[in-house]
Amino acid sequence: MNKDIYQEVGERIRKIRKQMGLSQESLAFKAQVHPSFISHIERGTKKASLKTLKILADALGVGMEEIFMPSEQNTYPVQKEDLFIRRVSTLLKDKDEHFKYTAWQIIKQLEKLEKEK
C-alpha cells in the first residue's frame, strides 16, 4: 500500500519531534493544539492545513521544507550539535534583543570559564 502525502508528512513530523526529544504533549503545547491532534497528524489520519503545518514546523524549529522533503533526502538523524543549536534557536526566537544579548553574554562567560580550566 502506498502512503499518501499526509502519512509521509506525519511520519517526518514524528521523526523530527522524537529527535528533538519532545513528547506529543509538549509539541502540542508549543503549537497550541490538542495532543490527540498531533497523534492524528503523525499517523496521517487527519489532514493538517498548511497554516497548522507551519505552526508545527516553527514549534519544532525547522523549516517547512524539512517536513515536505522526500524521505530519501532527509539528513536525519540530526547531529547532536544541530539539535542543540535548534533548541537554543527555538528558545530565543521570540525573545527581545535585550534577552538575546544577555544570553549571549552568559554564553561568553561560560566559554571564558571553560578556557580557565
C-alpha positions in Angstrom: 0.0 0.0 0.0 1.4 3.4 -1.0 1.5 6.1 1.7 -0.3 9.3 0.9 1.3 12.7 1.4 -0.4 13.1 4.8 1.1 9.9 6.2 4.6 10.8 4.8 4.4 14.3 6.4 3.1 12.9 9.6 6.0 10.4 9.8 8.5 13.2 9.2 6.9 15.3 11.9 7.1 12.3 14.3 10.7 11.7 13.4 11.8 15.3 14.0 9.7 15.6 17.2 11.4 12.5 18.6 14.8 13.6 17.6 14.2 16.9 19.3 13.3 15.0 22.5 9.8 16.3 22.5 6.6 14.4 23.6 3.4 14.8 21.6 2.1 16.8 24.6 5.0 19.2 24.6 4.8 19.8 20.9 1.0 20.3 21.2 1.6 22.9 23.9 4.2 24.7 21.9 1.9 24.7 18.8 -1.2 25.4 20.8 -3.1 22.4 19.5 -4.6 19.3 21.3 -2.2 16.4 21.8 -4.6 14.0 20.1 -4.4 16.2 17.0 -0.6 15.7 17.0 -1.2 12.0 17.2 -3.6 12.1 14.2 -1.3 14.2 12.1 1.6 11.9 12.8 -0.4 8.9 11.8 -1.9 10.6 8.7 -5.5 10.1 9.9 -6.3 13.8 10.0 -5.3 16.4 7.4 -3.5 19.4 8.7 -3.8 22.7 6.9 -0.7 24.5 5.6 -1.1 27.0 8.4 -1.1 24.2 11.0 2.0 22.6 9.4 3.8 25.9 9.5 2.9 26.3 13.2 4.2 22.8 13.9 7.4 23.4 11.9 8.0 26.6 13.9 7.4 24.8 17.1 9.9 22.1 16.0 12.4 24.8 15.0 12.6 23.6 11.4 11.6 25.0 8.0 8.6 23.8 6.1 10.9 22.2 3.5 12.1 19.7 6.1 8.6 18.3 6.7 7.8 18.1 3.0 11.2 16.7 1.9 11.1 13.2 0.4 12.3 10.6 2.9 15.4 9.6 0.9 16.6 13.2 1.0 16.2 13.6 4.8 19.5 14.2 6.5 18.3 12.6 9.8 19.4 11.6 12.3 20.1 15.1 13.4 23.6 15.6 14.7 23.7 16.4 18.4 25.3 19.8 17.8 22.5 20.7 15.3 19.9 19.5 17.8 21.4 21.8 20.5 21.5 24.8 18.1 17.9 24.2 17.1 16.8 24.0 20.7 18.6 27.3 21.6 17.2 28.9 18.5 13.7 27.9 19.3 14.1 29.1 22.8 15.4 32.5 21.7 13.2 33.0 18.6 10.5 35.1 20.3 12.7 36.9 22.8 13.5 40.6 22.7 17.0 41.8 21.8 17.9 42.5 25.4 17.2 38.9 26.4 19.2 37.6 23.4 22.1 39.9 24.3 22.0 38.7 28.0 22.0 35.1 26.8 25.0 35.8 24.6 26.9 37.4 27.5 26.2 34.3 29.6 27.5 32.0 26.9 30.6 34.1 26.5 31.2 33.9 30.3 30.8 30.1 30.2 33.3 30.0 27.4 35.7 32.1 29.4 35.3 29.8 32.4 35.9 26.7 30.2 39.2 28.2 29.0 40.3 28.8 32.6 40.0 25.1 33.5 
